[in-house]
Amino acid sequence: MIIMGIDPGIARVGWAVVDAAGSTPKAIAYGCIETQKTHTHQSRLIIVYESILKLLTRYAPECVSMEELFFSTNTKTAMSVAESRGILVLAAGMKKVPVISYTPLTIKQTITGSGKADKTQIQRMITKILKLKEVPKPDDTADALAIALTHAYSYRMKGKSL
């Protein structure tokens, strides 16, 4: 099963494609879509949309796993990220790819075994699990890999065949 993990954002959208068909998941590709503050908000959303459509076309994932949004203080940031997340869900829908969402807590627990894990612990684990030479940068990319792995493990735990 080919899974695309996405860490939504407006300035940076982390993405990762993982092959979970074998006994050990493998990273196929990963990266980060970046938009500039100097662009209009609308232009930034268009860049995110067009970029993710290209990636969905190129890698043809069977599903997209995405982090659910959790914000407690900055409403302005939350709205921008929510709009970007909506664009990402729309792009997947346009390609008829189902989207599965995971909370940050679930991702941390799945990857490290602890819901209190920090970014460094998650990065170390994904690097080890995927046998990468170094921690993917920026953090958004590493997060996207963790999100994709979360779905790979969750899918297996539900007893579904890959």
Phi and psi in radians as a Rosetta constraint file:
Dihedral C 1 N 2 CA 2 C 2 CIRCULARHARMONIC -1.679 0.35
Dihedral N 2 CA 2 C 2 N 3 CIRCULARHARMONIC 2.129 0.35
Dihedral C 2 N 3 CA 3 C 3 CIRCULARHARMONIC -2.058 0.35
Dihedral N 3 CA 3 C 3 N 4 CIRCULARHARMONIC 2.336 0.35
Dihedral C 3 N 4 CA 4 C 4 CIRCULARHARMONIC -1.834 0.35
Dihedral N 4 CA 4 C 4 N 5 CIRCULARHARMONIC 2.156 0.35
Dihedral C 4 N 5 CA 5 C 5 CIRCULARHARMONIC -1.719 0.35
Dihedral N 5 CA 5 C 5 N 6 CIRCULARHARMONIC 2.414 0.35
Dihedral C 5 N 6 CA 6 C 6 CIRCULARHARMONIC -2.315 0.35
Dihedral N 6 CA 6 C 6 N 7 CIRCULARHARMONIC 2.271 0.35
Dihedral C 6 N 7 CA 7 C 7 CIRCULARHARMONIC -1.821 0.35
Dihedral N 7 CA 7 C 7 N 8 CIRCULARHARMONIC 1.781 0.35
Dihedral C 7 N 8 CA 8 C 8 CIRCULARHARMONIC -1.204 0.35
Dihedral N 8 CA 8 C 8 N 9 CIRCULARHARMONIC 2.638 0.35
Dihedral C 8 N 9 CA 9 C 9 CIRCULARHARMONIC -3.025 0.35
Dihedral N 9 CA 9 C 9 N 10 CIRCULARHARMONIC 3.135 0.35
Dihedral C 9 N 10 CA 10 C 10 CIRCULARHARMONIC -1.932 0.35
Dihedral N 10 CA 10 C 10 N 11 CIRCULARHARMONIC -0.726 0.35
Dihedral C 10 N 11 CA 11 C 11 CIRCULARHARMONIC -1.378 0.35
Dihedral N 11 CA 11 C 11 N 12 CIRCULARHARMONIC -0.670 0.35
Dihedral C 11 N 12 CA 12 C 12 CIRCULARHARMONIC -2.471 0.35
Dihedral N 12 CA 12 C 12 N 13 CIRCULARHARMONIC 2.331 0.35
Dihedral C 12 N 13 CA 13 C 13 CIRCULARHARMONIC -2.099 0.35
Dihedral N 13 CA 13 C 13 N 14 CIRCULARHARMONIC 1.942 0.35
Dihedral C 13 N 14 CA 14 C 14 CIRCULARHARMONIC -1.376 0.35
Dihedral N 14 CA 14 C 14 N 15 CIRCULARHARMONIC 2.473 0.35
Dihedral C 14 N 15 CA 15 C 15 CIRCULARHARMONIC -2.442 0.35
Dihedral N 15 CA 15 C 15 N 16 CIRCULARHARMONIC 2.644 0.35
Dihedral C 15 N 16 CA 16 C 16 CIRCULARHARMONIC -2.673 0.35
Dihedral N 16 CA 16 C 16 N 17 CIRCULARHARMONIC 2.546 0.35
Dihedral C 16 N 17 CA 17 C 17 CIRCULARHARMONIC -2.115 0.35
Dihedral N 17 CA 17 C 17 N 18 CIRCULARHARMONIC 2.175 0.35
Dihedral C 17 N 18 CA 18 C 18 CIRCULARHARMONIC -2.164 0.35
Dihedral N 18 CA 18 C 18 N 19 CIRCULARHARMONIC 2.395 0.35
Dihedral C 18 N 19 CA 19 C 19 CIRCULARHARMONIC -1.689 0.35
Dihedral N 19 CA 19 C 19 N 20 CIRCULARHARMONIC 1.986 0.35
Dihedral C 19 N 20 CA 20 C 20 CIRCULARHARMONIC -1.863 0.35
Dihedral N 20 CA 20 C 20 N 21 CIRCULARHARMONIC 0.310 0.35
Dihedral C 20 N 21 CA 21 C 21 CIRCULARHARMONIC -1.254 0.35
Dihedral N 21 CA 21 C 21 N 22 CIRCULARHARMONIC -0.617 0.35
Dihedral C 21 N 22 CA 22 C 22 CIRCULARHARMONIC -1.506 0.35
Dihedral N 22 CA 22 C 22 N 23 CIRCULARHARMONIC -2.968 0.35
Dihedral C 22 N 23 CA 23 C 23 CIRCULARHARMONIC -1.281 0.35
Dihedral N 23 CA 23 C 23 N 24 CIRCULARHARMONIC -0.434 0.35
Dihedral C 23 N 24 CA 24 C 24 CIRCULARHARMONIC -2.141 0.35
Dihedral N 24 CA 24 C 24 N 25 CIRCULARHARMONIC 2.179 0.35
Dihedral C 24 N 25 CA 25 C 25 CIRCULARHARMONIC -1.079 0.35
Dihedral N 25 CA 25 C 25 N 26 CIRCULARHARMONIC 2.582 0.35
Dihedral C 25 N 26 CA 26 C 26 CIRCULARHARMONIC -2.246 0.35
Dihedral N 26 CA 26 C 26 N 27 CIRCULARHARMONIC 2.391 0.35
Dihedral C 26 N 27 CA 27 C 27 CIRCULARHARMONIC -1.361 0.35
Dihedral N 27 CA 27 C 27 N 28 CIRCULARHARMONIC 2.176 0.35
Dihedral C 27 N 28 CA 28 C 28 CIRCULARHARMONIC -1.560 0.35
Dihedral N 28 CA 28 C 28 N 29 CIRCULARHARMONIC -0.837 0.35
Dihedral C 28 N 29 CA 29 C 29 CIRCULARHARMONIC -2.824 0.35
Dihedral N 29 CA 29 C 29 N 30 CIRCULARHARMONIC 2.728 0.35
Dihedral C 29 N 30 CA 30 C 30 CIRCULARHARMONIC -2.808 0.35
Dihedral N 30 CA 30 C 30 N 31 CIRCULARHARMONIC 2.772 0.35
Dihedral C 30 N 31 CA 31 C 31 CIRCULARHARMONIC 3.136 0.35
Dihedral N 31 CA 31 C 31 N 32 CIRCULARHARMONIC -2.833 0.35
Dihedral C 31 N 32 CA 32 C 32 CIRCULARHARMONIC -2.518 0.35
Dihedral N 32 CA 32 C 32 N 33 CIRCULARHARMONIC 2.279 0.35
Dihedral C 32 N 33 CA 33 C 33 CIRCULARHARMONIC -1.565 0.35
Dihedral N 33 CA 33 C 33 N 34 CIRCULARHARMONIC 2.183 0.35
Dihedral C 33 N 34 CA 34 C 34 CIRCULARHARMONIC -2.081 0.35
Dihedral N 34 CA 34 C 34 N 35 CIRCULARHARMONIC 2.450 0.35
Dihedral C 34 N 35 CA 35 C 35 CIRCULARHARMONIC -2.117 0.35
Dihedral N 35 CA 35 C 35 N 36 CIRCULARHARMONIC 2.670 0.35
Dihedral C 35 N 36 CA 36 C 36 CIRCULARHARMONIC -1.648 0.35
Dihedral N 36 CA 36 C 36 N 37 CIRCULARHARMONIC 2.481 0.35
Dihedral C 36 N 37 CA 37 C 37 CIRCULARHARMONIC -1.060 0.35
Dihedral N 37 CA 37 C 37 N 38 CIRCULARHARMONIC -0.448 0.35
Dihedral C 37 N 38 CA 38 C 38 CIRCULARHARMONIC -1.280 0.35
Dihedral N 38 CA 38 C 38 N 39 CIRCULARHARMONIC -0.295 0.35
Dihedral C 38 N 39 CA 39 C 39 CIRCULARHARMONIC -1.392 0.35
Dihedral N 39 CA 39 C 39 N 40 CIRCULARHARMONIC 2.715 0.35
Dihedral C 39 N 40 CA 40 C 40 CIRCULARHARMONIC -1.175 0.35
Dihedral N 40 CA 40 C 40 N 41 CIRCULARHARMONIC 2.778 0.35
Dihedral C 40 N 41 CA 41 C 41 CIRCULARHARMONIC -1.026 0.35
Dihedral N 41 CA 41 C 41 N 42 CIRCULARHARMONIC -0.756 0.35
Dihedral C 41 N 42 CA 42 C 42 CIRCULARHARMONIC -1.062 0.35
Dihedral N 42 CA 42 C 42 N 43 CIRCULARHARMONIC -0.763 0.35
Dihedral C 42 N 43 CA 43 C 43 CIRCULARHARMONIC -1.093 0.35
Dihedral N 43 CA 43 C 43 N 44 CIRCULARHARMONIC -0.685 0.35
Dihedral C 43 N 44 CA 44 C 44 CIRCULARHARMONIC -1.107 0.35
Dihedral N 44 CA 44 C 44 N 45 CIRCULARHARMONIC -0.724 0.35
Dihedral C 44 N 45 CA 45 C 45 CIRCULARHARMONIC -1.136 0.35
Dihedral N 45 CA 45 C 45 N 46 CIRCULARHARMONIC -0.660 0.35
Dihedral C 45 N 46 CA 46 C 46 CIRCULARHARMONIC -1.114 0.35
Dihedral N 46 CA 46 C 46 N 47 CIRCULARHARMONIC -0.754 0.35
Dihedral C 46 N 47 CA 47 C 47 CIRCULARHARMONIC -1.045 0.35
Dihedral N 47 CA 47 C 47 N 48 CIRCULARHARMONIC -0.793 0.35
Dihedral C 47 N 48 CA 48 C 48 CIRCULARHARMONIC -1.059 0.35
Dihedral N 48 CA 48 C 48 N 49 CIRCULARHARMONIC -0.840 0.35
Dihedral C 48 N 49 CA 49 C 49 CIRCULARHARMONIC -1.054 0.35
Dihedral N 49 CA 49 C 49 N 50 CIRCULARHARMONIC -0.913 0.35
Dihedral C 49 N 50 CA 50 C 50 CIRCULARHARMONIC -1.134 0.35
Dihedral N 50 CA 50 C 50 N 51 CIRCULARHARMONIC -0.654 0.35
Dihedral C 50 N 51 CA 51 C 51 CIRCULARHARMONIC -1.178 0.35
Dihedral N 51 CA 51 C 51 N 52 CIRCULARHARMONIC -0.750 0.35
Dihedral C 51 N 52 CA 52 C 52 CIRCULARHARMONIC -1.248 0.35
Dihedral N 52 CA 52 C 52 N 53 CIRCULARHARMONIC -0.600 0.35
Dihedral C 52 N 53 CA 53 C 53 CIRCULARHARMONIC -1.042 0.35
Dihedral N 53 CA 53 C 53 N 54 CIRCULARHARMONIC -0.740 0.35
Dihedral C 53 N 54 CA 54 C 54 CIRCULARHARMONIC -1.087 0.35
Dihedral N 54 CA 54 C 54 N 55 CIRCULARHARMONIC -0.736 0.35
Dihedral C 54 N 55 CA 55 C 55 CIRCULARHARMONIC -1.177 0.35
Dihedral N 55 CA 55 C 55 N 56 CIRCULARHARMONIC -0.705 0.35
Dihedral C 55 N 56 CA 56 C 56 CIRCULARHARMONIC -1.096 0.35
Dihedral N 56 CA 56 C 56 N 57 CIRCULARHARMONIC -0.672 0.35
Dihedral C 56 N 57 CA 57 C 57 CIRCULARHARMONIC -1.195 0.35
Dihedral N 57 CA 57 C 57 N 58 CIRCULARHARMONIC -0.776 0.35
Dihedral C 57 N 58 CA 58 C 58 CIRCULARHARMONIC -1.147 0.35
Dihedral N 58 CA 58 C 58 N 59 CIRCULARHARMONIC -0.785 0.35
Dihedral C 58 N 59 CA 59 C 59 CIRCULARHARMONIC -1.737 0.35
Dihedral N 59 CA 59 C 59 N 60 CIRCULARHARMONIC -0.239 0.35
Dihedral C 59 N 60 CA 60 C 60 CIRCULARHARMONIC 0.766 0.35
Dihedral N 60 CA 60 C 60 N 61 CIRCULARHARMONIC 1.013 0.35
Dihedral C 60 N 61 CA 61 C 61 CIRCULARHARMONIC -1.168 0.35
Dihedral N 61 CA 61 C 61 N 62 CIRCULARHARMONIC 2.699 0.35
Dihedral C 61 N 62 CA 62 C 62 CIRCULARHARMONIC -1.429 0.35
Dihedral N 62 CA 62 C 62 N 63 CIRCULARHARMONIC -0.368 0.35
Dihedral C 62 N 63 CA 63 C 63 CIRCULARHARMONIC -2.769 0.35
Dihedral N 63 CA 63 C 63 N 64 CIRCULARHARMONIC 2.836 0.35
Dihedral C 63 N 64 CA 64 C 64 CIRCULARHARMONIC -2.063 0.35
Dihedral N 64 CA 64 C 64 N 65 CIRCULARHARMONIC 2.270 0.35
Dihedral C 64 N 65 CA 65 C 65 CIRCULARHARMONIC -1.913 0.35
Dihedral N 65 CA 65 C 65 N 66 CIRCULARHARMONIC 2.380 0.35
Dihedral C 65 N 66 CA 66 C 66 CIRCULARHARMONIC -2.402 0.35
Dihedral N 66 CA 66 C 66 N 67 CIRCULARHARMONIC 2.573 0.35
Dihedral C 66 N 67 CA 67 C 67 CIRCULARHARMONIC -1.322 0.35
Dihedral N 67 CA 67 C 67 N 68 CIRCULARHARMONIC 2.355 0.35
Dihedral C 67 N 68 CA 68 C 68 CIRCULARHARMONIC -1.255 0.35
Dihedral N 68 CA 68 C 68 N 69 CIRCULARHARMONIC 2.637 0.35
Dihedral C 68 N 69 CA 69 C 69 CIRCULARHARMONIC -1.439 0.35
Dihedral N 69 CA 69 C 69 N 70 CIRCULARHARMONIC 2.436 0.35
Dihedral C 69 N 70 CA 70 C 70 CIRCULARHARMONIC -2.484 0.35
Dihedral N 70 CA 70 C 70 N 71 CIRCULARHARMONIC 1.952 0.35
Dihedral C 70 N 71 CA 71 C 71 CIRCULARHARMONIC -2.334 0.35
Dihedral N 71 CA 71 C 71 N 72 CIRCULARHARMONIC 2.421 0.35
Dihedral C 71 N 72 CA 72 C 72 CIRCULARHARMONIC -2.055 0.35
Dihedral N 72 CA 72 C 72 N 73 CIRCULARHARMONIC -0.272 0.35
Dihedral C 72 N 73 CA 73 C 73 CIRCULARHARMONIC -2.200 0.35
Dihedral N 73 CA 73 C 73 N 74 CIRCULARHARMONIC -0.956 0.35
Dihedral C 73 N 74 CA 74 C 74 CIRCULARHARMONIC -1.551 0.35
Dihedral N 74 CA 74 C 74 N 75 CIRCULARHARMONIC 1.672 0.35
Dihedral C 74 N 75 CA 75 C 75 CIRCULARHARMONIC -1.141 0.35
Dihedral N 75 CA 75 C 75 N 76 CIRCULARHARMONIC -0.673 0.35
Dihedral C 75 N 76 CA 76 C 76 CIRCULARHARMONIC -1.078 0.35
Dihedral N 76 CA 76 C 76 N 77 CIRCULARHARMONIC -0.807 0.35
Dihedral C 76 N 77 CA 77 C 77 CIRCULARHARMONIC -1.108 0.35
Dihedral N 77 CA 77 C 77 N 78 CIRCULARHARMONIC -0.747 0.35
Dihedral C 77 N 78 CA 78 C 78 CIRCULARHARMONIC -1.022 0.35
Dihedral N 78 CA 78 C 78 N 79 CIRCULARHARMONIC -0.735 0.35
Dihedral C 78 N 79 CA 79 C 79 CIRCULARHARMONIC -1.139 0.35
Dihedral N 79 CA 79 C 79 N 80 CIRCULARHARMONIC -0.770 0.35
Dihedral C 79 N 80 CA 80 C 80 CIRCULARHARMONIC -1.099 0.35
Dihedral N 80 CA 80 C 80 N 81 CIRCULARHARMONIC -0.772 0.35
Dihedral C 80 N 81 CA 81 C 81 CIRCULARHARMONIC -1.177 0.35
Dihedral N 81 CA 81 C 81 N 82 CIRCULARHARMONIC -0.668 0.35
Dihedral C 81 N 82 CA 82 C 82 CIRCULARHARMONIC -1.102 0.35
Dihedral N 82 CA 82 C 82 N 83 CIRCULARHARMONIC -0.697 0.35
Dihedral C 82 N 83 CA 83 C 83 CIRCULARHARMONIC -1.120 0.35
Dihedral N 83 CA 83 C 83 N 84 CIRCULARHARMONIC -0.739 0.35
Dihedral C 83 N 84 CA 84 C 84 CIRCULARHARMONIC -1.105 0.35
Dihedral N 84 CA 84 C 84 N 85 CIRCULARHARMONIC -0.756 0.35
Dihedral C 84 N 85 CA 85 C 85 CIRCULARHARMONIC -1.048 0.35
Dihedral N 85 CA 85 C 85 N 86 CIRCULARHARMONIC -0.712 0.35
Dihedral C 85 N 86 CA 86 C 86 CIRCULARHARMONIC -1.070 0.35
Dihedral N 86 CA 86 C 86 N 87 CIRCULARHARMONIC -0.715 0.35
Dihedral C 86 N 87 CA 87 C 87 CIRCULARHARMONIC -1.107 0.35
Dihedral N 87 CA 87 C 87 N 88 CIRCULARHARMONIC -0.708 0.35
Dihedral C 87 N 88 CA 88 C 88 CIRCULARHARMONIC -1.156 0.35
Dihedral N 88 CA 88 C 88 N 89 CIRCULARHARMONIC -0.730 0.35
Dihedral C 88 N 89 CA 89 C 89 CIRCULARHARMONIC -1.120 0.35
Dihedral N 89 CA 89 C 89 N 90 CIRCULARHARMONIC -0.733 0.35
Dihedral C 89 N 90 CA 90 C 90 CIRCULARHARMONIC -1.041 0.35
Dihedral N 90 CA 90 C 90 N 91 CIRCULARHARMONIC -0.816 0.35
Dihedral C 90 N 91 CA 91 C 91 CIRCULARHARMONIC -1.033 0.35
Dihedral N 91 CA 91 C 91 N 92 CIRCULARHARMONIC -0.782 0.35
Dihedral C 91 N 92 CA 92 C 92 CIRCULARHARMONIC -1.088 0.35
Dihedral N 92 CA 92 C 92 N 93 CIRCULARHARMONIC -0.737 0.35
Dihedral C 92 N 93 CA 93 C 93 CIRCULARHARMONIC -1.076 0.35
Dihedral N 93 CA 93 C 93 N 94 CIRCULARHARMONIC -0.686 0.35
Dihedral C 93 N 94 CA 94 C 94 CIRCULARHARMONIC -1.099 0.35
Dihedral N 94 CA 94 C 94 N 95 CIRCULARHARMONIC -0.520 0.35
Dihedral C 94 N 95 CA 95 C 95 CIRCULARHARMONIC -1.651 0.35
Dihedral N 95 CA 95 C 95 N 96 CIRCULARHARMONIC 0.068 0.35
Dihedral C 95 N 96 CA 96 C 96 CIRCULARHARMONIC 1.029 0.35
Dihedral N 96 CA 96 C 96 N 97 CIRCULARHARMONIC 0.690 0.35
Dihedral C 96 N 97 CA 97 C 97 CIRCULARHARMONIC -1.878 0.35
Dihedral N 97 CA 97 C 97 N 98 CIRCULARHARMONIC 2.131 0.35
Dihedral C 97 N 98 CA 98 C 98 CIRCULARHARMONIC -1.150 0.35
Dihedral N 98 CA 98 C 98 N 99 CIRCULARHARMONIC 2.589 0.35
Dihedral C 98 N 99 CA 99 C 99 CIRCULARHARMONIC -2.008 0.35
Dihedral N 99 CA 99 C 99 N 100 CIRCULARHARMONIC 2.251 0.35
Dihedral C 99 N 100 CA 100 C 100 CIRCULARHARMONIC -2.059 0.35
Dihedral N 100 CA 100 C 100 N 101 CIRCULARHARMONIC 2.306 0.35
Dihedral C 100 N 101 CA 101 C 101 CIRCULARHARMONIC -1.885 0.35
Dihedral N 101 CA 101 C 101 N 102 CIRCULARHARMONIC 2.537 0.35
Dihedral C 101 N 102 CA 102 C 102 CIRCULARHARMONIC -2.295 0.35
Dihedral N 102 CA 102 C 102 N 103 CIRCULARHARMONIC 2.474 0.35
Dihedral C 102 N 103 CA 103 C 103 CIRCULARHARMONIC -1.314 0.35
Dihedral N 103 CA 103 C 103 N 104 CIRCULARHARMONIC 2.718 0.35
Dihedral C 103 N 104 CA 104 C 104 CIRCULARHARMONIC -0.973 0.35
Dihedral N 104 CA 104 C 104 N 105 CIRCULARHARMONIC -0.659 0.35
Dihedral C 104 N 105 CA 105 C 105 CIRCULARHARMONIC -1.082 0.35
Dihedral N 105 CA 105 C 105 N 106 CIRCULARHARMONIC -0.794 0.35
Dihedral C 105 N 106 CA 106 C 106 CIRCULARHARMONIC -1.084 0.35
Dihedral N 106 CA 106 C 106 N 107 CIRCULARHARMONIC -0.715 0.35
Dihedral C 106 N 107 CA 107 C 107 CIRCULARHARMONIC -1.098 0.35
Dihedral N 107 CA 107 C 107 N 108 CIRCULARHARMONIC -0.824 0.35
Dihedral C 107 N 108 CA 108 C 108 CIRCULARHARMONIC -1.061 0.35
Dihedral N 108 CA 108 C 108 N 109 CIRCULARHARMONIC -0.794 0.35
Dihedral C 108 N 109 CA 109 C 109 CIRCULARHARMONIC -1.121 0.35
Dihedral N 109 CA 109 C 109 N 110 CIRCULARHARMONIC -0.732 0.35
Dihedral C 109 N 110 CA 110 C 110 CIRCULARHARMONIC -1.160 0.35
Dihedral N 110 CA 110 C 110 N 111 CIRCULARHARMONIC -0.753 0.35
Dihedral C 110 N 111 CA 111 C 111 CIRCULARHARMONIC -1.420 0.35
Dihedral N 111 CA 111 C 111 N 112 CIRCULARHARMONIC -0.672 0.35
Dihedral C 111 N 112 CA 112 C 112 CIRCULARHARMONIC -1.992 0.35
Dihedral N 112 CA 112 C 112 N 113 CIRCULARHARMONIC -0.293 0.35
Dihedral C 112 N 113 CA 113 C 113 CIRCULARHARMONIC 1.574 0.35
Dihedral N 113 CA 113 C 113 N 114 CIRCULARHARMONIC -0.036 0.35
Dihedral C 113 N 114 CA 114 C 114 CIRCULARHARMONIC -2.351 0.35
Dihedral N 114 CA 114 C 114 N 115 CIRCULARHARMONIC 2.269 0.35
Dihedral C 114 N 115 CA 115 C 115 CIRCULARHARMONIC -1.276 0.35
Dihedral N 115 CA 115 C 115 N 116 CIRCULARHARMONIC -0.142 0.35
Dihedral C 115 N 116 CA 116 C 116 CIRCULARHARMONIC -1.783 0.35
Dihedral N 116 CA 116 C 116 N 117 CIRCULARHARMONIC 0.182 0.35
Dihedral C 116 N 117 CA 117 C 117 CIRCULARHARMONIC -1.097 0.35
Dihedral N 117 CA 117 C 117 N 118 CIRCULARHARMONIC 2.549 0.35
Dihedral C 117 N 118 CA 118 C 118 CIRCULARHARMONIC -1.698 0.35
Dihedral N 118 CA 118 C 118 N 119 CIRCULARHARMONIC 3.068 0.35
Dihedral C 118 N 119 CA 119 C 119 CIRCULARHARMONIC -1.026 0.35
Dihedral N 119 CA 119 C 119 N 120 CIRCULARHARMONIC -0.678 0.35
Dihedral C 119 N 120 CA 120 C 120 CIRCULARHARMONIC -1.087 0.35
Dihedral N 120 CA 120 C 120 N 121 CIRCULARHARMONIC -0.741 0.35
Dihedral C 120 N 121 CA 121 C 121 CIRCULARHARMONIC -1.128 0.35
Dihedral N 121 CA 121 C 121 N 122 CIRCULARHARMONIC -0.723 0.35
Dihedral C 121 N 122 CA 122 C 122 CIRCULARHARMONIC -1.118 0.35
Dihedral N 122 CA 122 C 122 N 123 CIRCULARHARMONIC -0.777 0.35
Dihedral C 122 N 123 CA 123 C 123 CIRCULARHARMONIC -1.068 0.35
Dihedral N 123 CA 123 C 123 N 124 CIRCULARHARMONIC -0.749 0.35
Dihedral C 123 N 124 CA 124 C 124 CIRCULARHARMONIC -1.065 0.35
Dihedral N 124 CA 124 C 124 N 125 CIRCULARHARMONIC -0.739 0.35
Dihedral C 124 N 125 CA 125 C 125 CIRCULARHARMONIC -1.170 0.35
Dihedral N 125 CA 125 C 125 N 126 CIRCULARHARMONIC -0.785 0.35
Dihedral C 125 N 126 CA 126 C 126 CIRCULARHARMONIC -1.160 0.35
Dihedral N 126 CA 126 C 126 N 127 CIRCULARHARMONIC -0.596 0.35
Dihedral C 126 N 127 CA 127 C 127 CIRCULARHARMONIC -1.109 0.35
Dihedral N 127 CA 127 C 127 N 128 CIRCULARHARMONIC -0.719 0.35
Dihedral C 127 N 128 CA 128 C 128 CIRCULARHARMONIC -1.244 0.35
Dihedral N 128 CA 128 C 128 N 129 CIRCULARHARMONIC -0.847 0.35
Dihedral C 128 N 129 CA 129 C 129 CIRCULARHARMONIC -1.037 0.35
Dihedral N 129 CA 129 C 129 N 130 CIRCULARHARMONIC -0.782 0.35
Dihedral C 129 N 130 CA 130 C 130 CIRCULARHARMONIC -1.575 0.35
Dihedral N 130 CA 130 C 130 N 131 CIRCULARHARMONIC 0.027 0.35
Dihedral C 130 N 131 CA 131 C 131 CIRCULARHARMONIC 0.950 0.35
Dihedral N 131 CA 131 C 131 N 132 CIRCULARHARMONIC 0.829 0.35
Dihedral C 131 N 132 CA 132 C 132 CIRCULARHARMONIC -1.507 0.35
Dihedral N 132 CA 132 C 132 N 133 CIRCULARHARMONIC 2.658 0.35
Dihedral C 132 N 133 CA 133 C 133 CIRCULARHARMONIC -1.287 0.35
Dihedral N 133 CA 133 C 133 N 134 CIRCULARHARMONIC -0.523 0.35
Dihedral C 133 N 134 CA 134 C 134 CIRCULARHARMONIC -2.620 0.35
Dihedral N 134 CA 134 C 134 N 135 CIRCULARHARMONIC 2.882 0.35
Dihedral C 134 N 135 CA 135 C 135 CIRCULARHARMONIC -1.181 0.35
Dihedral N 135 CA 135 C 135 N 136 CIRCULARHARMONIC 2.232 0.35
Dihedral C 135 N 136 CA 136 C 136 CIRCULARHARMONIC -1.100 0.35
Dihedral N 136 CA 136 C 136 N 137 CIRCULARHARMONIC 2.461 0.35
Dihedral C 136 N 137 CA 137 C 137 CIRCULARHARMONIC -2.153 0.35
Dihedral N 137 CA 137 C 137 N 138 CIRCULARHARMONIC 2.628 0.35
Dihedral C 137 N 138 CA 138 C 138 CIRCULARHARMONIC -1.282 0.35
Dihedral N 138 CA 138 C 138 N 139 CIRCULARHARMONIC -3.101 0.35
Dihedral C 138 N 139 CA 139 C 139 CIRCULARHARMONIC -0.922 0.35
Dihedral N 139 CA 139 C 139 N 140 CIRCULARHARMONIC -0.611 0.35
Dihedral C 139 N 140 CA 140 C 140 CIRCULARHARMONIC -1.067 0.35
Dihedral N 140 CA 140 C 140 N 141 CIRCULARHARMONIC -0.619 0.35
Dihedral C 140 N 141 CA 141 C 141 CIRCULARHARMONIC -1.199 0.35
Dihedral N 141 CA 141 C 141 N 142 CIRCULARHARMONIC -0.790 0.35
Dihedral C 141 N 142 CA 142 C 142 CIRCULARHARMONIC -1.067 0.35
Dihedral N 142 CA 142 C 142 N 143 CIRCULARHARMONIC -0.695 0.35
Dihedral C 142 N 143 CA 143 C 143 CIRCULARHARMONIC -1.095 0.35
Dihedral N 143 CA 143 C 143 N 144 CIRCULARHARMONIC -0.693 0.35
Dihedral C 143 N 144 CA 144 C 144 CIRCULARHARMONIC -1.104 0.35
Dihedral N 144 CA 144 C 144 N 145 CIRCULARHARMONIC -0.684 0.35
Dihedral C 144 N 145 CA 145 C 145 CIRCULARHARMONIC -1.110 0.35
Dihedral N 145 CA 145 C 145 N 146 CIRCULARHARMONIC -0.730 0.35
Dihedral C 145 N 146 CA 146 C 146 CIRCULARHARMONIC -1.100 0.35
Dihedral N 146 CA 146 C 146 N 147 CIRCULARHARMONIC -0.674 0.35
Dihedral C 146 N 147 CA 147 C 147 CIRCULARHARMONIC -1.157 0.35
Dihedral N 147 CA 147 C 147 N 148 CIRCULARHARMONIC -0.753 0.35
Dihedral C 147 N 148 CA 148 C 148 CIRCULARHARMONIC -1.111 0.35
Dihedral N 148 CA 148 C 148 N 149 CIRCULARHARMONIC -0.760 0.35
Dihedral C 148 N 149 CA 149 C 149 CIRCULARHARMONIC -1.107 0.35
Dihedral N 149 CA 149 C 149 N 150 CIRCULARHARMONIC -0.652 0.35
Dihedral C 149 N 150 CA 150 C 150 CIRCULARHARMONIC -1.015 0.35
Dihedral N 150 CA 150 C 150 N 151 CIRCULARHARMONIC -0.769 0.35
Dihedral C 150 N 151 CA 151 C 151 CIRCULARHARMONIC -1.188 0.35
Dihedral N 151 CA 151 C 151 N 152 CIRCULARHARMONIC -0.697 0.35
Dihedral C 151 N 152 CA 152 C 152 CIRCULARHARMONIC -1.007 0.35
Dihedral N 152 CA 152 C 152 N 153 CIRCULARHARMONIC -0.797 0.35
Dihedral C 152 N 153 CA 153 C 153 CIRCULARHARMONIC -1.262 0.35
Dihedral N 153 CA 153 C 153 N 154 CIRCULARHARMONIC -0.691 0.35
Dihedral C 153 N 154 CA 154 C 154 CIRCULARHARMONIC -1.133 0.35
Dihedral N 154 CA 154 C 154 N 155 CIRCULARHARMONIC -0.689 0.35
Dihedral C 154 N 155 CA 155 C 155 CIRCULARHARMONIC -1.095 0.35
Dihedral N 155 CA 155 C 155 N 156 CIRCULARHARMONIC -0.773 0.35
Dihedral C 155 N 156 CA 156 C 156 CIRCULARHARMONIC -1.155 0.35
Dihedral N 156 CA 156 C 156 N 157 CIRCULARHARMONIC -0.692 0.35
Dihedral C 156 N 157 CA 157 C 157 CIRCULARHARMONIC -1.136 0.35
Dihedral N 157 CA 157 C 157 N 158 CIRCULARHARMONIC -0.462 0.35
Dihedral C 157 N 158 CA 158 C 158 CIRCULARHARMONIC -1.420 0.35
Dihedral N 158 CA 158 C 158 N 159 CIRCULARHARMONIC 0.021 0.35
Dihedral C 158 N 159 CA 159 C 159 CIRCULARHARMONIC 1.384 0.35
Dihedral N 159 CA 159 C 159 N 160 CIRCULARHARMONIC 0.303 0.35
Dihedral C 159 N 160 CA 160 C 160 CIRCULARHARMONIC -1.558 0.35
Dihedral N 160 CA 160 C 160 N 161 CIRCULARHARMONIC 2.496 0.35
Dihedral C 160 N 161 CA 161 C 161 CIRCULARHARMONIC -1.414 0.35
Dihedral N 161 CA 161 C 161 N 162 CIRCULARHARMONIC 2.567 0.35
